[in-house]
Amino acid sequence: MERSTKKKKDREILWAILLGTMVIISWIFSWIFIDKFIPALADRGTFGDKFGAINALFSGLAFAGVIYAILLQRKELSLQREELVLTRGELEGQKKQLEAQNKTFREQALQNAFFQMLNFHNEIVKSLVLFDLGDDRYEGRECFEVLYKKFDGNSRLNQSLKKYLSNHEFMKNRYMEFYSKYQGYLGHYFRNLYNIIKFIHTNDFHNKKYYTNLIRAQLSVYEMLLLFYNCEYGHGREKFKPFIVEYSLLNNIDLNLLLHQQHADLFDKKAYA
């Protein structure tokens, strides 16, 4: 299309040069003709009057030529405007394509960062080592079962304690006492887990629930139970608990293992959905 347009413009320029040349040649020829064949001035005037109508004709033709040139210019401007519209459309398409590519790259970068954080969290879990009753050694996720049972202390079976287990202040004191004793195991674990969820929440992941489900799928029953009490009676109540509810991180929790059955009402139903 660009090549044909260029050829058309070249032809128009050639025609303009030819017409201009013909006009100049005609003017020179008429000058020579009048000087040679009409020497008398009076005869020249009479001869010129005869071509008055032709002069008017040429003036009209010149005016028509101007009108035609204006129309051609108008058409050319219209074509240029159409080309600008097409160019703008192409630029818009390129812009959208670039935005889509940038979004894809950003999503990939976020995914890489997420899986690195998740791997680091799993390393934290694997590095846990707990000694109980002297010779008993527990490693990794099995530590959480031992820790939860220490927090429980068979209180679910103690009838005299049941009326206190539903008391918020009693449970808060009970948990914080337990947490301060085993903070070396739980503190780093909960902080890192919280930061992973926060990372998902505050960044532009396409499907945030997909990534939080990946985290939830790796949590053992006893990890969920300790997470439950940490986010109700511990340091996670203010910031971590809203994420627990929003992303349904207690979906697979065994409510029968709670210290008191009324504790299940401490979280919105969405946390279990």
C-alpha positions in Angstrom: 0.0 0.0 0.0 2.8 2.4 0.8 4.6 1.6 -2.5 1.5 2.3 -4.6 0.9 5.6 -2.8 4.5 6.6 -3.5 4.1 5.7 -7.2 0.9 7.8 -7.4 2.6 10.8 -5.8 5.6 10.5 -8.2 3.2 10.5 -11.2 1.4 13.6 -9.9 4.7 15.4 -9.5 5.8 14.4 -13.1 2.5 15.7 -14.6 2.9 18.9 -12.7 6.4 19.4 -14.1 5.2 18.6 -17.6 2.3 21.0 -17.5 4.6 23.7 -16.1 7.1 23.1 -18.8 4.4 23.3 -21.5 3.1 26.6 -20.1 6.6 28.1 -20.1 7.3 26.8 -23.7 4.0 28.2 -24.9 4.7 31.6 -23.3 8.2 31.8 -25.0 6.8 30.7 -28.3 4.1 33.3 -28.2 6.6 36.0 -27.4 8.8 35.0 -30.4 5.8 34.6 -32.7 4.5 38.1 -31.9 7.9 39.8 -32.3 8.5 38.1 -35.7 5.2 38.2 -37.4 3.5 41.2 -35.8 6.1 44.1 -35.7 3.6 47.0 -35.4 2.4 47.9 -31.9 -1.1 48.7 -33.0 -1.5 45.4 -34.7 -0.2 43.7 -31.6 -2.9 45.3 -29.5 -5.6 44.2 -31.9 -4.1 40.7 -31.9 -4.1 40.6 -28.1 -7.7 41.7 -27.9 -8.7 38.8 -29.9 -7.3 36.5 -27.2 -9.1 38.2 -24.4 -11.7 35.4 -24.3 -8.9 32.9 -24.3 -7.3 34.7 -21.4 -10.6 34.5 -19.5 -10.8 30.8 -20.4 -7.3 30.2 -19.1 -8.1 32.1 -15.9 -11.1 30.0 -15.4 -9.1 26.9 -16.0 -6.5 28.1 -13.6 -9.2 28.7 -11.0 -10.6 25.2 -11.7 -7.1 23.8 -11.3 -6.8 25.5 -7.9 -10.1 24.0 -6.8 -9.0 20.6 -8.1 -5.7 20.9 -6.2 -7.7 21.8 -3.0 -9.9 18.7 -3.5 -6.8 16.5 -4.1 -5.2 17.9 -1.0 -8.4 17.3 1.0 -8.5 13.7 -0.2 -4.8 13.3 0.7 -5.4 14.7 4.2 -8.3 12.3 4.6 -6.0 9.4 3.6 -3.4 10.6 6.0 -6.1 10.8 8.7 -7.1 7.2 8.0 -3.5 6.1 8.2 -3.1 7.9 11.6 -6.2 6.1 12.9 -4.8 2.8 11.7 -1.4 3.6 13.2 -3.0 4.6 16.5 -4.9 1.3 16.5 -1.7 -0.6 16.0 0.0 1.3 18.8 -3.0 0.6 21.1 -2.7 -3.1 20.2 1.0 -3.1 20.9 0.4 -1.3 24.2 -2.1 -3.9 25.3 0.2 -6.7 24.2 3.0 -5.1 26.2 0.8 -4.7 29.2 -0.2 -8.4 29.0 3.4 -9.4 28.7 4.4 -7.3 31.7 1.5 -8.7 33.7 2.6 -12.3 32.8 6.2 -11.5 33.8 5.1 -10.0 37.1 2.9 -13.0 37.8 5.8 -15.3 37.1 8.0 -13.3 39.4 5.4 -13.4 42.1 5.0 -17.1 41.7 8.8 -17.7 42.0 8.9 -15.5 45.1 6.0 -17.4 46.6 7.5 -20.8 46.1 10.8 -19.7 47.5 9.0 -18.4 50.6 7.1 -21.7 50.8 10.2 -23.8 50.5 11.9 -21.7 53.2 8.9 -22.3 55.5 9.1 -26.0 54.9 12.8 -25.9 55.8 11.8 -24.2 59.1 9.4 -27.1 59.8 12.0 -29.7 58.9 14.6 -28.1 61.2 12.3 -28.5 64.3 13.7 -30.9 66.8 11.8 -31.4 70.2 13.0 -33.6 73.1 10.3 -34.9 75.4 10.7 -36.8 78.6 14.4 -36.9 78.2 15.0 -39.5 75.5 12.0 -39.1 73.2 13.1 -37.1 70.1 10.6 -35.6 67.6 11.4 -33.9 64.3 9.6 -31.8 61.8 5.8 -31.8 61.7 5.5 -34.4 64.4 6.6 -31.7 66.9 3.3 -29.9 66.5 1.4 -32.9 67.8 3.5 -33.1 70.9 3.3 -29.3 71.4 -0.5 -29.3 71.0 -0.9 -32.1 73.5 1.2 -30.2 76.0 -1.1 -27.2 75.5 -4.1 -29.4 75.9 -2.8 -31.1 79.0 -5.8 -33.5 78.9 -7.9 -30.5 79.8 -10.7 -31.7 77.6 -11.0 -34.7 79.9 -10.9 -32.6 83.1 -14.5 -31.9 84.0 -13.5 -29.3 86.6 -11.8 -27.2 83.9 -14.5 -27.3 81.3 -16.3 -24.2 82.8 -13.1 -22.2 82.6 -12.2 -23.3 79.1 -15.0 -21.2 77.7 -13.7 -18.1 79.5 -11.7 -15.8 77.2 -9.3 -14.5 79.9 -8.6 -17.9 81.2 -7.8 -19.3 77.8 -5.7 -16.3 76.9 -3.5 -16.7 80.0 -3.3 -20.4 79.4 -2.2 -20.0 75.8 0.3 -17.2 76.5 1.9 -19.2 79.3 2.2 -22.1 76.9 3.5 -19.9 74.1 6.2 -18.2 76.2 7.5 -21.7 77.2 7.7 -22.9 73.6 8.2 -19.6 71.7 11.5 -20.9 70.3 9.5 -23.5 68.3 6.3 -21.5 67.5 7.4 -17.8 67.1 9.5 -18.1 64.0 7.0 -20.6 62.5 3.9 -18.3 62.9 5.7 -15.2 61.8 6.9 -16.8 58.6 3.5 -18.3 57.9 1.9 -14.9 58.4 4.3 -13.2 56.1 3.6 -15.7 53.3 -0.2 -15.1 53.6 0.4 -11.4 53.8 2.6 -11.5 50.6 -0.2 -13.2 48.7 -2.8 -10.8 50.1 -0.9 -7.6 49.2 0.3 -8.6 45.7 -1.5 -8.9 42.4 -1.9 -12.7 42.2 -4.4 -13.8 39.6 -6.0 -16.3 41.9 -5.0 -15.6 45.6 -7.2 -18.4 46.9 -5.2 -20.9 44.8 -2.0 -20.0 46.6 -3.4 -20.0 50.1 -5.0 -23.4 49.4 -1.5 -24.7 48.6 -0.3 -23.5 52.0 -3.4 -24.9 53.7 -2.9 -28.3 52.1 0.6 -28.6 53.7 -0.7 -27.9 57.3 -1.1 -30.8 59.5 -4.1 -31.2 61.8 -2.1 -30.1 64.9 -0.6 -27.1 63.0 -4.1 -25.9 62.3 -5.1 -26.4 65.9 -2.1 -24.4 67.2 -2.8 -21.8 64.5 -6.4 -21.6 65.7 -5.5 -20.8 69.3 -2.6 -18.5 68.3 -4.9 -16.4 66.2 -7.6 -16.2 68.9 -5.6 -15.9 72.2 -2.1 -15.2 71.0 -0.2 -12.6 68.9 -2.0 -13.5 65.7 -5.4 -12.2 66.8 -5.1 -8.7 65.4 -3.4 -9.2 62.1 -3.4 -12.9 61.3 -6.9 -13.9 62.2 -8.5 -11.8 59.4 -6.5 -13.7 56.8 -7.5 -17.0 58.4 -11.1 -16.1 57.9 -10.8 -14.5 54.4 -8.8 -17.4 52.9 -10.6 -20.2 54.8 -7.3 -21.6 56.2 -9.2 -23.7 58.8 -11.0 -25.7 56.2 -9.7 -29.1 57.2 -9.4 -28.6 60.9 -10.7 -31.3 63.2 -13.0 -29.4 65.5 -13.4 -32.4 67.8 -9.8 -31.8 69.0 -10.5 -28.3 70.2 -10.2 -27.8 74.0 -13.8 -26.9 74.2 -16.5 -27.3 71.5 -17.7 -23.7 72.0 -14.3 -22.6 70.7 -15.5 -23.3 67.2 -17.8 -20.3 67.4 -14.8 -18.0 67.9 -14.1 -17.9 64.2 -16.5 -16.9 61.4 -17.9 -19.8 59.5 -16.0 -18.6 56.4 -12.8 -19.7 58.1 -14.0 -23.3 57.8 -15.5 -23.1 54.3 
